[in-house]
Amino acid sequence: MDKKYDYLIVGSGLYGATFAHLATKQGKHCLVIDKRSHLGGNLYCENVEGINVHKYGAHIFHTSNKQVWDFVNSIVEFNRYTNSPIANYKGKLYNLPFNMNTFYQMWGVTTPAEAIAKIEEQKAEVTARMRNDGVTIPRNLEEQAQMLIGKDIYERLIKGYTEKQWGRKCTELPAFIIKRLPVRLVFDNNYFNDKYQGIPIGGYNKLIEGLLDGIETKIEVDFFANRSYWEGLANKIVFTGKIDEYYNYRFGKLEYRTVRFEEEIQDMPNYQGNAVVNYTDREIPYTRIIEHKHFEMFGQDVYSCPKTIISKEYSTEWKDGMEPYYPVNDERNNSLYQQYKELADKEEKVIFGGRLAEYKYYDMHQIVENLLTHSNLG
C-alpha cells in the first residue's frame, strides 16, 4: 500500500535538510520532523541585539570542492569570513594554527629555518626521553603531540585545552587523537587550507530555510514517543539521531562529549576583537569565547552595532538529557558502534546519516559532499 510520504526524515540538521532538499528535487515527497522547538539542528542561530548568535557553537563552512561551494551558495550567498582563531595562554596571545606568527610569539624566531631548528630540537628531546623509557611509539596523546611539535607549544597551546575538551589528562588519552598537527612556515593565520570558506549572509537559518523551502516540516515532535505512527507514514526513514537510541540501546550506550554555553550580552561594540579566542591554560574552566558579531561584521562594521554577544564554552561529559556533540571514538565505543552498524546495514527501509547516526565526526562540507556524491539517495 502506498504511504503518504516517500521519506520521513528524523532531524532537521544539515544532513536531514540537505537530504530532504535533494530528494524533493528528484520528485520525492518528504516530511521532516524535529524534537526541538526550531529547525536546523546545531546550525540554528538566534538573532539577539541584531547579531546572529550560533546557539550550539561556532560553525564555519569550508571546502575545496567547488561543487559543494556552488551548491550551498545556490541556496544562500556566503560572506568572506576567514577563520583565524587566537589562543590566550595566561594572558599572552598566540596565533593559530601554528605558523610563523606563533613561532615568533613563542620563541622570537623570524625565519622558517630558525623555526624548524627550534621545533626539531624540542622533538629530539622527547624522542630521547621515550628511548630512555624503552619505547619508540607514542603511548599517549602527550607523547604524540610533543613528537610532532615539541614541548613549548604542547605545554602552552595544546595540553590544557585538550584536557578541558576531553575531561581527561593528555597522558590518559590515546595517541591517535592527534595524528598530525598543522605546522605552517608562513605568516598566515588562516586556520583552514580549503579554497572556500565563509558564513551564510544572514546566518545559518537562511541556509536551512532555503534547503527546506516548500517541504513539510514539524517541530517539537519526539519520534520515539509515537514511533509506530511515524514509521507508518513513509516508505523509508532517514534517521539522523543517535544510532544506539534507535535500537533502544540494545548493546549499551555510546559515549559523547557535549558543550555547555554561557551567553552574555556585553554593553560594548567590541569585546575581544576576534570571533574565536581559545583559552589554553587548565585553570580557566571554559575552552573558548566566541564573539558572534565577528562572523558577519568585519573591520569597522562591528561598531555599527553598539552591543556584542559572547558565548563561553564548557566541554563536559554527555549525560542523558544533554545534547550530544562529539562521538568519543576510542576503542570501546568504536567496537560498540560496529555492533549497531551491523544492524543498520541490514535495514532495507532505514537510512542512517550524520554525526550521531554514523557515530563519526563530520565537518559540514563532508555532509553535503557525501549527499551530492550519492545522488541516488536510496
Number of C-alpha atoms within 10 A of each C-alpha: 4 8 11 14 16 19 26 26 26 23 28 28 21 24 26 28 26 22 27 28 20 18 19 19 10 12 9 13 17 24 20 24 22 23 17 15 10 14 26 24 22 18 21 22 23 14 13 12 13 13 22 21 25 23 18 18 20 18 17 18 20 22 20 14 15 10 14 22 22 12 14 19 15 13 16 22 16 22 17 14 19 19 21 17 20 22 24 18 19 13 9 10 16 23 24 24 22 22 23 24 21 26 26 17 15 17 13 13 18 14 13 16 10 14 21 15 12 16 20 14 14 18 19 14 15 20 20 13 13 17 12 10 9 9 12 12 13 18 16 18 22 23 23 26 27 23 23 20 22 22 21 14 19 20 17 21 20 19 22 22 27 22 20 23 19 18 14 11 15 22 15 12 19 17 18 14 13 14 10 12 12 14 17 17 17 12 16 16 20 15 16 17 11 12 11 18 20 20 21 22 18 17 23 26 23 18 27 24 16 18 24 24 15 10 16 12 17 16 15 12 17 15 19 13 9 10 10 10 11 19 16 14 17 21 16 20 23 24 23 23 23 21 24 21 15 17 13 12 13 11 12 14 15 23 20 21 19 19 21 16 17 11 16 12 12 14 11 12 17 20 15 15 15 19 23 22 23 22 25 25 24 17 10 14 16 23 22 22 22 26 27 22 25 21 28 21 17 14 8 8 12 17 14 9 15 13 19 24 24 22 24 20 21 17 22 15 16 18 12 6 6 13 15 19 18 20 20 18 17 13 10 11 17 17 13 16 22 13 13 23 18 10 11 19 11 9 11 10 14 19 18 22 22 24 22 23 22 21 26 16 15 13 15 18 19 17 19 19 16 14 17 17 11 9 12 10 14 11
